[in-house]
Amino acid sequence: MKYRLPTTATAPFCPSAVTDSVAIPANASFLRKMMLFVGPGLLISIGYMDPGNWATAIEAGSRFGYALLFVVVLASLSGMVLQNLCSRLGIATGRDLAQLSAERYSHRVGMGQWILAELSILATDLAEVLGAALAFHLLLGVSITTGVALTAFDTVIVLALQGANFRRLEAIVLGLIATIATCFFIELVLIKPFWPDVVAGLKPSWDVLSHQEPLYIAIGILGATVMPHNLYLHSSVVQTRVNGTSVESKASAIRYARVDTIASLSMALVINAAILILAAAAFHGTGHADVVEIQDAYHLLDPLVGGALASVLFGVALLAAGQSSTFTGTIAGQVVLEGFLNAKIPCWQRRLITRGLALIPALIGVIWFGDGAVGKMLVLSQVVLSLQLPFALWPLIRFTSDKQLMGPFANNALTKTLAWGLFGLISAANLALMFFWVS
């Protein structure tokens, strides 16, 4: 049984990143085709660089030095594997993960999946609210509470962007993030981290994860990297690059999508690793391991541009990262709503509902616990994402392993082993954290 919410014929919906297809000329060169295929991976990579990622990387580096750098790398590599499964699912079947879940599971199971997907979007938007509030605090000098209230007006931005070319907006926002990322890389040169220690941090250390606090941060890094709603989103937007229904055209689309995904997420990996390395060198390495709050992290840029300008640059980067993730979260919400409920609502209504729900815990947390709660709530929101991740992974791995559904594009034995292994590790880590909580 499916539901459709009432809408008017002229109701404005979200920017056309999901519905607009890109024509790929059959006789185009490899480079030309690759340029046309680039887009879905970049859209997904934005979620890998949101304020939640910044918060987890900064706290990990400040408190534990380079010890959790391997978690950033492994989480990003896991994200590449899982996002490639999403793109293959969307291209091979012509349907996204939400649509297939609604079709192939019972109504009760489908509703449960939909609720969990919506909770993951809400947790992500909570991180965007807190990140934007901190950005307003750094840029305007207002309190964090006032900054949280100001984020309610981002619906106006969404309304202003109705009908705009989403890819152009994406390029502008990514340009802002790339500019600040350049500052971080220059900072790496100036701050001169001890690179042998950095390399040592790339070696997995299970002893580090045997304690509650580093395990908690590690799970936050995982949730910040492999967001459940991104799995639904990617399986939808990648269909804009499919031209033709033949096995050959789908195989070609999958190959180009793989390159797009790996290249885009590699960029996100480098940025997140750079933030952790900077935090480890600037704070942990100088005896300031207590500097774990994201609102203090703009001091990372002090040696490069000075304290005053550092707060402005950091605020602009944080605002850009949060707003870009807000756009993708809104589109993911539309994908989930339409896939599970066969329903559409105007984009501004979707934005208003999600932001309204996210404002409540943000305001309560900041008012009750003070400005120092921002970093803690950011990390907690990412842990919540990790706890919900297995519920999206289970159907994804099952669907992509189904030969009747996927045909020649079903997972081979190696891919199935790797995917189920990731599912087991993520589930085990979540269970271990819950064991620490209750013990």
Phi and psi in degrees as a GROMACS rama.xvg file:
@    title "Ramachandran Plot"
@    xaxis  label "Phi"
@    yaxis  label "Psi"
@TYPE xy
-124.691  157.657  LYS-2
-123.149  149.889  TYR-3
-132.113  123.564  ARG-4
-76.6201  144.851  LEU-5
-68.1837  133.563  PRO-6
-138.109  159.06  THR-7
-90.7549  160.553  THR-8
-65.7874  -24.4575  ALA-9
-103.606  10.9923  THR-10
-62.9026  131.346  ALA-11
-78.3808  131.069  PRO-12
-109.955  179.942  PHE-13
-65.9713  163.049  CYS-14
-49.8307  154.851  PRO-15
-84.8701  29.5571  SER-16
-64.485  -27.9246  ALA-17
-87.4378  -37.8838  VAL-18
-92.1281  -24.2464  THR-19
-80.6353  130.993  ASP-20
-100.571  156.798  SER-21
-112.47  122.076  VAL-22
-74.2566  128.17  ALA-23
-111.648  103.218  ILE-24
-58.9293  134.992  PRO-25
-65.7216  -31.4307  ALA-26
-95.4776  12.4358  ASN-27
-72.0424  153.412  ALA-28
-69.9071  166.208  SER-29
-58.5153  -44.9596  PHE-30
-62.9518  -41.569  LEU-31
-63.605  -44.405  ARG-32
-63.4302  -40.0919  LYS-33
-64.3193  -40.3857  MET-34
-63.4493  -35.9922  MET-35
-73.7035  -31.3062  LEU-36
-76.8388  -26.1603  PHE-37
-61.281  132.495  VAL-38
155.914  -63.6416  GLY-39
-57.462  -42.5908  PRO-40
-64.1377  -40.6298  GLY-41
-63.7843  -39.9219  LEU-42
-60.9113  -42.6086  LEU-43
-69.976  -37.4396  ILE-44
-64.1855  -24.4298  SER-45
-56.8318  -40.6632  ILE-46
-66.0974  -18.9943  GLY-47
-84.611  -1.60604  TYR-48
-128.109  26.2204  MET-49
-82.9205  174.823  ASP-50
-55.9467  -29.6704  PRO-51
-63.6611  -40.1141  GLY-52
-63.7252  -41.2468  ASN-53
-61.2023  -44.9476  TRP-54
-64.1377  -45.2831  ALA-55
-67.2311  -40.625  THR-56
-66.9406  -40.4572  ALA-57
-66.5434  -45.2372  ILE-58
-67.5139  -38.8651  GLU-59
-61.6551  -45.7339  ALA-60
-68.8165  -40.3817  GLY-61
-67.6359  -43.6939  SER-62
-84.6406  -36.8217  ARG-63
-121.38  12.6737  PHE-64
64.0391  -134.272  GLY-65
-92.596  5.67397  TYR-66
-62.0347  -28.8599  ALA-67
-102.976  13.6132  LEU-68
-62.4225  -35.6895  LEU-69
-63.8706  -28.167  PHE-70
-67.417  -41.3394  VAL-71
-59.1909  -44.159  VAL-72
-66.9745  -48.9008  VAL-73
-65.8688  -37.235  LEU-74
-64.2998  -40.3612  ALA-75
-68.2522  -41.1156  SER-76
-63.995  -39.4132  LEU-77
-62.1496  -41.6357  SER-78
-60.2727  -39.1276  GLY-79
-62.266  -43.6708  MET-80
-62.1865  -48.4526  VAL-81
-71.5304  -37.2405  LEU-82
-69.0779  -31.05  GLN-83
-67.0713  -34.8657  ASN-84
-63.2128  -39.4444  LEU-85
-63.6474  -46.0967  CYS-86
-64.8844  -37.7917  SER-87
-66.0878  -39.7905  ARG-88
-61.5383  -48.2429  LEU-89
-64.5757  -41.5296  GLY-90
-70.9868  -43.7783  ILE-91
-70.4211  -35.6512  ALA-92
-103.214  -20.1176  THR-93
73.4704  12.7637  GLY-94
-134.114  156.796  ARG-95
-96.9667  175.037  ASP-96
-61.5998  -38.2669  LEU-97
-66.5679  -44.9525  ALA-98
-61.3748  -44.8492  GLN-99
-67.2069  -37.1093  LEU-100
-64.3793  -40.7637  SER-101
-66.2604  -34.1308  ALA-102
-77.6951  -37.7255  GLU-103
-102.016  -8.08764  ARG-104
-114.89  163.714  TYR-105
-65.5665  163.321  SER-106
-58.436  -41.7033  HIS-107
-65.1585  -44.503  ARG-108
-64.8546  -42.3278  VAL-109
-60.9278  -41.829  GLY-110
-64.9563  -36.9778  MET-111
-63.6574  -43.2375  GLY-112
-63.4981  -40.5491  GLN-113
-62.6217  -43.8291  TRP-114
-61.685  -43.6875  ILE-115
-64.7111  -38.693  LEU-116
-63.869  -41.3768  ALA-117
-65.9337  -36.6729  GLU-118
-64.7729  -37.4324  LEU-119
-65.8882  -38.2195  SER-120
-66.3048  -38.6946  ILE-121
-65.594  -42.2813  LEU-122
-63.6678  -38.8056  ALA-123
-65.2904  -42.4206  THR-124
-67.9558  -31.2114  ASP-125
-59.2259  -41.9759  LEU-126
-64.2805  -38.2003  ALA-127
-66.9197  -39.0235  GLU-128
-60.0474  -49.2762  VAL-129
-66.2512  -40.1144  LEU-130
-64.1935  -43.7102  GLY-131
-66.5636  -38.3614  ALA-132
-61.2257  -42.6618  ALA-133
-65.6334  -38.3385  LEU-134
-62.3296  -43.7387  ALA-135
-63.3551  -36.2979  PHE-136
-62.0577  -43.1089  HIS-137
-73.5852  -35.0598  LEU-138
-86.305  -38.0186  LEU-139
-109.025  -12.8724  LEU-140
78.4332  11.536  GLY-141
-81.2488  166.638  VAL-142
-71.2691  161.645  SER-143
-61.3426  -38.2347  ILE-144
-61.876  -44.2371  THR-145
-63.759  -38.7678  THR-146
-60.9989  -40.5634  GLY-147
-60.8524  -44.1053  VAL-148
-62.7824  -37.5887  ALA-149
-64.2413  -27.9235  LEU-150
-66.9692  -15.2832  THR-151
-63.4144  -22.6126  ALA-152
-87.8533  4.79079  PHE-153
-69.2488  -15.1574  ASP-154
-61.0096  -32.6985  THR-155
-62.473  -38.414  VAL-156
-63.4978  -43.5329  ILE-157
-61.4508  -41.6069  VAL-158
-62.3198  -40.1784  LEU-159
-66.873  -25.4578  ALA-160
-95.8686  5.28055  LEU-161
-57.4584  130.045  GLN-162
78.6597  -0.336027  GLY-163
-73.9943  161.533  ALA-164
-72.413  108.566  ASN-165
-63.179  -35.5726  PHE-166
-66.7456  -32.0684  ARG-167
-68.5511  -41.4499  ARG-168
-62.6244  -42.0942  LEU-169
-60.2111  -42.0798  GLU-170
-64.8498  -39.4202  ALA-171
-63.5451  -47.5284  ILE-172
-66.5551  -42.3104  VAL-173
-63.7424  -32.9812  LEU-174
-63.2185  -40.5029  GLY-175
-63.0098  -45.7256  LEU-176
-64.5778  -39.8737  ILE-177
-63.5814  -35.3534  ALA-178
-62.8507  -46.6941  THR-179
-70.497  -33.7957  ILE-180
-60.5134  -36.6666  ALA-181
-61.1891  -38.9431  THR-182
-60.7436  -41.6882  CYS-183
-63.3863  -40.7597  PHE-184
-69.2279  -38.0942  PHE-185
-62.8686  -39.3372  ILE-186
-61.4979  -36.2819  GLU-187
-59.5182  -38.8088  LEU-188
-67.8267  -40.8974  VAL-189
-74.062  -38.6845  LEU-190
-81.178  -19.1265  ILE-191
53.2688  67.4368  LYS-192
-63.1767  155.913  PRO-193
-79.8596  99.874  PHE-194
-62.9635  -32.7274  TRP-195
-57.7429  -36.6963  PRO-196
-69.1044  -36.1724  ASP-197
-62.0175  -46.5622  VAL-198
-62.5179  -38.9852  VAL-199
-62.4037  -32.2901  ALA-200
-68.6123  -15.7122  GLY-201
-77.7285  -14.1033  LEU-202
-82.9078  122.712  LYS-203
-57.4183  134.683  PRO-204
-130.494  102.108  SER-205
-72.6931  -21.1939  TRP-206
-62.6326  -36.5743  ASP-207
-61.8063  -38.8944  VAL-208
-82.4663  0.409641  LEU-209
-81.4778  -3.45102  SER-210
-109.554  150.085  HIS-211
-62.6278  -47.1153  GLN-212
-64.7309  -50.599  GLU-213
-65.5168  -32.0426  PRO-214
-64.7031  -40.3281  LEU-215
-61.0463  -45.6802  TYR-216
-66.4005  -39.8298  ILE-217
-62.4918  -40.7162  ALA-218
-68.6479  -34.5698  ILE-219
-62.1453  -41.0977  GLY-220
-61.9678  -42.2267  ILE-221
-62.2771  -47.1146  LEU-222
-65.2093  -35.2738  GLY-223
-69.7285  -25.3215  ALA-224
-89.6546  -54.8222  THR-225
-100.687  83.9393  VAL-226
-80.3864  132.975  MET-227
-56.5984  -41.805  PRO-228
-68.5988  -23.5914  HIS-229
-66.1875  -28.7746  ASN-230
-66.3058  -42.8108  LEU-231
-65.7011  -43.0231  TYR-232
-63.7447  -46.3019  LEU-233
-64.3253  -40.382  HIS-234
-65.072  -16.4592  SER-235
-93.6651  -53.4932  SER-236
-67.4433  -25.238  VAL-237
-66.8457  -19.9948  VAL-238
-69.2477  -14.0966  GLN-239
-70.6697  -9.8642  THR-240
-106.565  6.63115  ARG-241
-91.3838  125.571  VAL-242
-124.168  101.928  ASN-243
104.415  159.267  GLY-244
-110.971  2.18388  THR-245
-71.7603  158.571  SER-246
-60.0778  -38.9105  VAL-247
-64.7929  -44.863  GLU-248
-67.0666  -37.5249  SER-249
-68.8156  -40.252  LYS-250
-62.0253  -41  ALA-251
-64.2875  -43.2946  SER-252
-62.4137  -39.2205  ALA-253
-64.8672  -40.9729  ILE-254
-62.529  -47.2774  ARG-255
-67.0089  -37.1145  TYR-256
-63.7196  -35.2366  ALA-257
-63.988  -44.1469  ARG-258
-63.6368  -43.8957  VAL-259
-59.4051  -45.4737  ASP-260
-65.8587  -49.4533  THR-261
-64.722  -42.5863  ILE-262
-64.9416  -43.4228  ALA-263
-67.0374  -44.1607  SER-264
-73.851  -23.9295  LEU-265
-65.8237  -38.6009  SER-266
-61.4198  -44.295  MET-267
-63.8575  -39.1834  ALA-268
-60.219  -45.7809  LEU-269
-62.4076  -42.0313  VAL-270
-65.7245  -45.992  ILE-271
-65.1844  -39.5232  ASN-272
-64.5904  -38.9808  ALA-273
-63.0553  -40.4054  ALA-274
-64.0526  -44.2257  ILE-275
-63.3359  -43.7118  LEU-276
-62.3183  -42.4722  ILE-277
-62.1025  -44.843  LEU-278
-62.8244  -39.8309  ALA-279
-65.376  -42.9686  ALA-280
-74.3523  -41.5625  ALA-281
-78.2649  -35.3758  ALA-282
-107.519  -61.3204  PHE-283
-63.3033  -41.8528  HIS-284
-71.7527  -13.7964  GLY-285
-111.387  14.7094  THR-286
80.2307  19.0525  GLY-287
-115.021  49.1271  HIS-288
-66.9666  -12.2926  ALA-289
-80.4866  -7.93662  ASP-290
-84.1107  87.6244  VAL-291
-117.162  -7.69384  VAL-292
-82.4786  138.875  GLU-293
-64.6544  -25.7452  ILE-294
-69.6193  -14.234  GLN-295
-96.6856  -5.2614  ASP-296
-73.9544  -16.4153  ALA-297
-63.1158  -17.5686  TYR-298
-65.3067  -13.2648  HIS-299
-57.8936  -30.4563  LEU-300
-92.1801  -1.744  LEU-301
-53.5822  -48.654  ASP-302
-64.0791  -20.2628  PRO-303
-86.8625  -46.1814  LEU-304
-129.725  -2.60223  VAL-305
90.5906  158.036  GLY-306
-60.1164  -46.6623  GLY-307
-64.5345  -50.0798  ALA-308
-69.8736  -29.7905  LEU-309
-59.7875  -42.9943  ALA-310
-65.8963  -35.6106  SER-311
-67.5089  -48.724  VAL-312
-61.0264  -44.9986  LEU-313
-63.7036  -40.2535  PHE-314
-63.8496  -42.6915  GLY-315
-62.6516  -44.595  VAL-316
-62.2036  -43.6357  ALA-317
-65.2863  -41.2627  LEU-318
-66.0065  -41.4078  LEU-319
-64.0701  -44.3729  ALA-320
-63.389  -42.5896  ALA-321
-66.655  -42.7512  GLY-322
-68.6218  -39.6772  GLN-323
-64.1299  -39.2182  SER-324
-69.1558  -30.8034  SER-325
-62.0623  -42.3973  THR-326
-61.2526  -47.6388  PHE-327
-67.013  -34.8675  THR-328
-64.7176  -36.6874  GLY-329
-65.5318  -43.6057  THR-330
-66.1459  -40.3518  ILE-331
-60.2191  -37.9508  ALA-332
-62.1402  -39.661  GLY-333
-65.3946  -41.2379  GLN-334
-61.8393  -45.6324  VAL-335
-65.8403  -44.4483  VAL-336
-63.7291  -45.4082  LEU-337
-71.3381  -37.4894  GLU-338
-67.7384  -45.3566  GLY-339
-84.4015  -37.0317  PHE-340
-111.828  -3.66544  LEU-341
53.7515  43.3175  ASN-342
-127.06  149.049  ALA-343
-131.633  141.79  LYS-344
-134.348  156.524  ILE-345
-55.7328  147.071  PRO-346
-57.6568  -41.5262  CYS-347
-67.0517  -31.3621  TRP-348
-68.7971  -42.4096  GLN-349
-59.5042  -45.276  ARG-350
-63.9974  -42.5069  ARG-351
-64.8525  -43.1046  LEU-352
-64.7713  -49.3088  ILE-353
-62.5878  -46.8548  THR-354
-66.0036  -38.3972  ARG-355
-60.6847  -41.7805  GLY-356
-69.2712  -34.8923  LEU-357
-73.2414  -29.818  ALA-358
-64.9619  -32.8513  LEU-359
-60.9918  -57.483  ILE-360
-65.9641  -30.0998  PRO-361
-64.5077  -47.5273  ALA-362
-65.7834  -43.5974  LEU-363
-60.3301  -45.2628  ILE-364
-63.4776  -45.3924  GLY-365
-69.2796  -42.5244  VAL-366
-67.6766  -41.1956  ILE-367
-76.6637  -44.7273  TRP-368
-104.417  -9.58518  PHE-369
91.8416  177.305  GLY-370
-61.5904  -26.8183  ASP-371
-66.3587  -9.65723  GLY-372
-80.8703  -11.1785  ALA-373
-59.2182  -51.8264  VAL-374
-62.2004  -41.6369  GLY-375
-63.818  -42.6885  LYS-376
-68.8301  -34.3082  MET-377
-62.0991  -48.1327  LEU-378
-64.8617  -41.8148  VAL-379
-60.4481  -39.9305  LEU-380
-62.0622  -33.9872  SER-381
-75.543  -32.9884  GLN-382
-63.9851  -39.8109  VAL-383
-59.4833  -39.3926  VAL-384
-62.0523  -42.1859  LEU-385
-64.1204  -38.9742  SER-386
-64.1955  -27.5059  LEU-387
-90.1457  -13.2735  GLN-388
-58.8446  -44.5613  LEU-389
-57.5217  -28.2428  PRO-390
-72.9325  -20.2145  PHE-391
-93.1121  -29.4939  ALA-392
-71.0513  -38.5766  LEU-393
-55.553  -55.0339  TRP-394
-66.6593  -34.6632  PRO-395
-60.4036  -47.473  LEU-396
-69.2914  -39.5782  ILE-397
-64.8277  -44.5796  ARG-398
-64.6231  -45.7626  PHE-399
-72.7203  -12.2841  THR-400
-96.4227  -4.00531  SER-401
-85.1896  110.116  ASP-402
-67.1455  -32.6472  LYS-403
-66.2726  -33.7577  GLN-404
-83.0628  -43.3598  LEU-405
-94.3416  -17.7716  MET-406
63.4746  -134.546  GLY-407
-70.2223  -6.05373  PRO-408
-99.4861  10.94  PHE-409
-65.7845  153.562  ALA-410
-59.6206  137.506  ASN-411
-82.0182  178.894  ASN-412
-61.4147  -40.5715  ALA-413
-65.6515  -44.2791  LEU-414
-64.6345  -41.9305  THR-415
-61.3662  -43.7116  LYS-416
-61.1138  -44.7633  THR-417
-64.7601  -44.7267  LEU-418
-64.8677  -46.5139  ALA-419
-68.3342  -30.4069  TRP-420
-63.9605  -42.339  GLY-421
-63.7286  -41.4904  LEU-422
-59.1474  -43.9023  PHE-423
-65.1585  -42.8886  GLY-424
-65.4093  -43.7212  LEU-425
-64.4313  -43.792  ILE-426
-64.1457  -41.3525  SER-427
-64.7458  -40.5515  ALA-428
-63.9544  -41.6135  ALA-429
-63.4987  -42.1366  ASN-430
-65.2354  -38.8662  LEU-431
-63.4721  -40.5251  ALA-432
-64.6295  -42.6736  LEU-433
-64.219  -34.0175  MET-434
-63.2277  -43.5976  PHE-435
-61.1535  -39.8335  PHE-436
-63.7463  -41.0358  TRP-437
-87.7898  -16.3165  VAL-438
